[in-house]
Amino acid sequence: MYDMGIVSKGAQCNVDGCDQDGARSLNTTKVENAGLRVNSKGKKTILCKEHYKEWKKESKDDRDLERARFSKF
């Protein structure tokens, strides 16, 4: 198994003031919409475990709405 992603290469968390190792890579716009301040200029933002949990908590309603839009009745 080959892990070629940026997280597996040891990228750091992109949230302002955080220097922990990254755990997940997400769309920068979605992370900013959840209220996290990031210092990433690209399309992707790296989040550590703690900030990923925070993002999940803050974006739960948005993600539920997004899923509902694509669900079949």
ABEGO torsion letter per residue (X at the ends): XBBABAAAAGBBBABBGBABBBABBBBAAAAAAAGBBBABABABBBBBAAAAAAAAAAAAAAAAAAAAAABBX
